[in-house]
Amino acid sequence: MSLPGTKNWGWGQKSLELCKSPTAQRWLLSHAGTRITWRGGESALHSPGHSVRWWWVWGAAAPMAPVTQHQIQKFHEDGFLVLERFFSAEECDSMRSQMQRIVAEMEVPPHCRTAFSTKEEEQLQAQGSSDYFLTSGDKIRFFFEKGVLDEKGNFLIPKEKSVSKVGHALHAYDPVFKQITHSPKVQELGRELGLERPVVVQSMYIFKQPGIGGEVTPHQDATFLHTEPLGRVLGFWIALEDATQENGCLWFIPGSHTNGIARRMVRAASGASTCVEFVGSEPAYDDKQFIPLPISKGGLILIHGEVVHKSELNSSESSRHVFTFHVMEAKGTTWSKENWLQPTPELPFPSLYT
């Protein structure tokens, strides 16, 4: 089948090239019975009850699932939203392949390579680890599961199975993750949600290793990423593999984003024994309030900054790889100077929109 004014027409084919010719628009109108609008690098095909968008880059096109007003309303009600098949299998595989290369070239942090035997040295190790974390906002750094390194910093298991996460500036310094973070469909989703000046504050690749991927206790992202006013932080959580109850999918308390926050992690005062400290305490949550959100490979979960969520230990034989990043609506918002994560001269928070 050939679309007038284009070549190699075919649904989902990477060779598809859309054009703005009136002939092509009339062809689509006759076959879809709908109207066409053009905006920048986007073509929107509207039909009753929904719209489907095609984005083209270097002559490639891919369908984008619609986000309805009902879904946006559900996000505001629940504090989270599941968008299945938001990313293609190829996009997920490209991120996993890129992370394999990053881990293969990884150098273990010096504080993990040092053997400690006295209490004072153990404290220095903890401080070194905290500094490594505290200054990771504008770098790509590695964090490990418990018990995977011996006292000399040697791996007890294959190193690709030992990493817990890589963060926190993949979105800025790695071309694959930068492209995903700023992809046209992510930017369009931000606009659909009403974000005017969103900036990317951090990104992480989470492995949730089989058998040892640790539990993440109930928490709110705004505990760690605080703004004035609240309600300005949004998480994008991308499943690079199927996330199931067996391998540690996310669990949420619907509507819990409307109750404020109970705890904050802040930078400790100069001279303190640790770099950060908690103010307040996390309340005890009833497990019966949580609902699981299994999601297929390529799915996206939007996470409100104040919604309570968790994940269980991965006791299965399957990993649960995820790429996640957080954005802040910068318009009318103040980023807390007490947050562990701070913009730097080398990496101010970049705009989501390009």
Stockholm file with secondary structure:
# STOCKHOLM 1.0

chainA/1-354         MSLPGTKNWGWGQKSLELCKSPTAQRWLLSHAGTRITWRGGESALHSPGHSVRWWWVWGAAAPMAPVTQHQIQKFHEDGFLVLERFFSAEECDSMRSQMQRIVAEMEVPPHCRTAFSTKEEEQLQAQGSSDYFLTSGDKIRFFFEKGVLDEKGNFLIPKEKSVSKVGHALHAYDPVFKQITHSPKVQELGRELGLERPVVVQSMYIFKQPGIGGEVTPHQDATFLHTEPLGRVLGFWIALEDATQENGCLWFIPGSHTNGIARRMVRAASGASTCVEFVGSEPAYDDKQFIPLPISKGGLILIHGEVVHKSELNSSESSRHVFTFHVMEAKGTTWSKENWLQPTPELPFPSLYT
#=GR chainA/1-354 SS CCCTTCSSCCTTCTTCCCCCCHHHHHHHHHHHCSEEEEETTEEEEEETTEEEEEEEETTEEEEECCCCHHHHHHHHHHSEEEETTCSCHHHHHHHHHHHHHHHHTCCCCGGGSCCCCSHHHHHHHHHHHHHHHHTCTTSEEEEECTTCBCTTSCBSSCGGGTEEEEEECHHHHCHHHHHHHTCHHHHHHHHHTTCSSEEEEEEEEECCCTTTBCCEEEECGGGTSCEESSSCEEEEEEESSCBCTTTTCEEECTTGGGSCCSEEEEECCTTCSSSEEEEECCCCCCGGGCEEECBCTTCEEEEETTCCEEECCBCSSSCCCEEEEEEEECTTCEECTTSSCCCCSSCCCCBSCC
#=GC SS_cons         CCCTTCSSCCTTCTTCCCCCCHHHHHHHHHHHCSEEEEETTEEEEEETTEEEEEEEETTEEEEECCCCHHHHHHHHHHSEEEETTCSCHHHHHHHHHHHHHHHHTCCCCGGGSCCCCSHHHHHHHHHHHHHHHHTCTTSEEEEECTTCBCTTSCBSSCGGGTEEEEEECHHHHCHHHHHHHTCHHHHHHHHHTTCSSEEEEEEEEECCCTTTBCCEEEECGGGTSCEESSSCEEEEEEESSCBCTTTTCEEECTTGGGSCCSEEEEECCTTCSSSEEEEECCCCCCGGGCEEECBCTTCEEEEETTCCEEECCBCSSSCCCEEEEEEEECTTCEECTTSSCCCCSSCCCCBSCC
//
